[in-house]
Amino acid sequence: MVDARALQEPASQVSLSALHGRIVLSALRAHGWHGPAPRMIALVDASLPTLDGDNAALFDETSQAPQQTAGEGAWLITLSPMIHDPLWLRSLIRDARVRTIALCSDISILTDPERLRDQVGRAHALAALAWLTAYDCVATLSSDAKGLLGQALGPRGPSAFAISTAPRAAFAESGGAPRPRSDRSGILASGAGDPLGCIETLLRAHARSTTLHAPPVPLIVREKLTWERRAHLRTVYAQAGGQPLNLVFHACEPTRENLDDALLTVPCASGDRSLLTALESAAAGTPVIAPDYPALREETGRETYRFAPDRPDALQALVERVVQERDTWEGLRDEQSAIAREFTESALAHRVLEGIDGASRALLPLTPRIGYARPQIAVLTPLPPSRSGVADFSAATLAALADYADIHVFTDTVSPRASRAYRSVSPISQAYAMRDQFDATISVLGNSDYHLSIYRYLLERGGAAIAHDARMLHFYVGCLGLERTLQVARAEGESGADAAAVATWMQDQDALPILFLSEIAAAARPLFVHSRLTADLIGRYYRATPIVLPFAQYREVPAPEKWRRAAGAPVSLVTFGYVGDDKAPDRIIAAVAMLRRWGVDARLTFCGYAEPALRDRLRSLAADLGMGDAVEISDTFVTEDAYRQRMAEADIGIQLRTYKMGGLSGALSDCISAALPTIANAHLAQAMEAPAFVRTIPDTNAPVDIAEAVLGILQAGEHAHRPLEAARAYASDHSCDRYARLLLQELGFDVERRDAVSCVA
C-alpha cells in the first residue's frame, strides 16, 4: 500500500518526495521477486485530483479507504511523511499487521530556519516527527540525512537506512556515445528556488568570469520560479558584473535533451535535493560540478570537482577549467558516468528491501480506548433543524439506539437540536482525530449537500455506512461537479457518458443506467440499505453484499382513533413530502382532472415544498385543465403541525416514484403510520414492504391508473375508515427500536447486555 497523495496534487507532483517516490515504486515493480510480485495499491485522498497517466500506471489498483485495504503481512510505504497530514494514515500506522516504511526524501523542514521560526511550520515539523516514531523504518536518500533524522528522533526512533536513488529511465544512458563536448553549450543550473542552496554563489562565479562571456557560455536555469525570485537572482547576477543576456530562465524542468545540450550541470539545492539531479546528469554523460554537501560526495567522485557552497572564486576557477580543458571535461564525464552506472533501479530495489528486512518494529505509543460499560458509537449525520428527511430519520433512530449504546454525533448542521440521546455532538472535522475512541463509526449518506463531508470521511476512513438513497446522481452533480460525475459514470461502465447524458438523467431518473454508489459500496464495511431491491441492484452492479434494515417509521403520525369524514365533503387527495418531477406531480394532476370529468368531486393538495419554477408549472397545468381551484400547492415550507393536520384530514394519500431503483419514501411511511389508504406505484410499495391497504398501480404512473385506483378505494369504502390494526402490525415490524437492535447486531454487538461491555465481534 502506498500513500499516493504526493502523486495527486499538482503542486506536489514536482516535489522531491514525488520524484523519488516514483523512482522507488518503479524499482520495486521491476524487481525480480521470488514468487508472485506483490500487488501495489495506491491509497488516494478523495478530496484531491485523481491519479492519472504515469502515476496511475505504477499501481495495480487504488483505494480511498486506507484502513480497509490492510491485511496480515501488508506493507505501507508513505512517500511524503513530512508534508501530508499523518492523521490520514493513523489506523494503518498503528496496525500491528502492517509493516510501515516512511520515505523521507526531503527533511529540509528540519534545517530551514525560516520555516522553523514560523509557528505553523514548526508545529507541522514536530507533528510529522512525532508520527515518524511510530513507523517500523525510515528510508533516507543519504547517510547525512539519516544522521540528521536520527538526532531529531532520538534513541526511540525507528530503524533508519540510506538508500540513495536512481536516475529516471528517461535520463539513464541510452547505450550510445554521449554527445561530444564540441556540440554542447551552456551551463545548466538547478535548485535555484531553494533559499538554503548555493545558486547565488554560482551566479557570482559566472558573472565575474570573463572566460565565460567571450565567447558566451550562458548560465541556464530550468525551473519554475516566482517572478520575485527570478528578479532577485537577476539583481544578484547584475551586481556581480554579469551580462543580462548570459543568464537564461526557462519555467520548466530539464529534460534528457537539455542535459545532452549542456556542457556541465551545477546542482545548487541544499541537502539531498541535488542528489537526483547530479545522478541523472552523470548518467546522461554530462559532467557535474557539485557543492560540497555530504549527500553528494559519494555520487560525484573526487573532491577535486566539488566546491565550497560559499566560495564563488573557487567555483569560478573550477568551472573555467572544466569548460576550457577538453581532457578535464572528458575525464570528469567518464568518471561520473562509471559511478552513475552503480545507481540502477535494480540496486535501489535491493537497498530498499535490505533496509526493510533489517528493520525492527518501533514501539507504538498506544492510547487504548477507555473501557466504557457500553458500546461507544460514532455517527456522522445531518441533524434537525436541517431540512432533510435523513436528519429527521437519524434523530429518531439514534434516540432508539441510545437505549443500547452511547452515541457520539459528528455533524455539520449549524446549532443542531439538542437531544438526550447523544453523549456528545462535534463537527465532522473532529471525527478524524477521535476515530480510535469508538467501537464503531457509522456514516449516514444521502443525496444532498448535507452529506458532502460525510462522504469524504467515508472514502478516506471507511467504516460502516447507511445509504438512504438508491441513486446518488444529484449529489455528484451538485456537490462534486460534472467532471467528477462523468469520471464515476465511466468507472461504473458508462464509457460514453457525457454532459448531455447527465442532463438527460437529471431530467428523467428512470433513464439512469447506474446508481452512482460504487465509491460508497467500495468504502463501506458494512453497507446498510433499507430496501431489498436496492441491495439486489448494488450486488448486481458492484459485487457488494449490503445488509438490509427495515425502513423505520421515524416520524410518529398516529392514526386518528375516532375518525369520521363529513358526509358530502369533497374527496381529499393529498401527496406528501418535497415536490419533485420524480414523484410524477403532473400525472397526479391529470388523474384528478379525469376524476372530476367522471363526476368525482376530488381536491388535490401538495403537502410539501415545491421549487418556484415547478410550482408555477404545476399551477399552470391545473389551470389549463380547468381545475385551478381544486389543486393546492404551498408557497412555503409546510410546518410540522400543518403536515400532521393534512395527514389526519386526508381521505386518500398518493405517493409515487418515476424511477425503479429500490428508492424509499418517508412520506409513504407516514401515510402507513397514520393508517391512511394510499396509492403507490408497485416498485415503491415493494421497496417499502407496504401493507395491503396501500393500493398499487403500475410503475408507468399513468393518470388513468391513478384515477381508477382512487375510484377503487371509493367504491370499496376504504376511504371511510382507517385500518388501525394493519397499521399497528406494520409499525411493530418497522419500529425505530427494532431498527436499532438489528443495526447493532449486524455491527457485532450483543444488544441483550445493555449494562456490560457488549462487543462480540
PyMOL commands that set and color helices and strands:
alter all, ss='L'
color gray80, all
select helices_A, chain A and resi 5-8+16-30+53-57+66-69+86-93+108-110+113-117+119-132+143-153+169-171+181-183+199-208+227-239+244-246+256-261+271-283+294-296+303-305+312-324+326-340+345-357+389-401+428-437+449-461+473-491+499-507+509-511+518-523+532-542+581-583+585-597+612-624+628-630+640-649+666-673+682-687+703-716+718-720+724-733+736-747
alter helices_A, ss='H'
color red, helices_A
select strands_A, chain A and resi 2-3+41-43+61-63+75-78+99-104+137-140+159-162+187-190+219-222+247-250+264-267+290-291+306-307+376-380+406-410+422-426+440-445+464-467+527-529+547-548+571-576+602-607+631-633+652-655+678-681+694-697
alter strands_A, ss='S'
color yellow, strands_A
deselect
rebuild
show_as cartoon
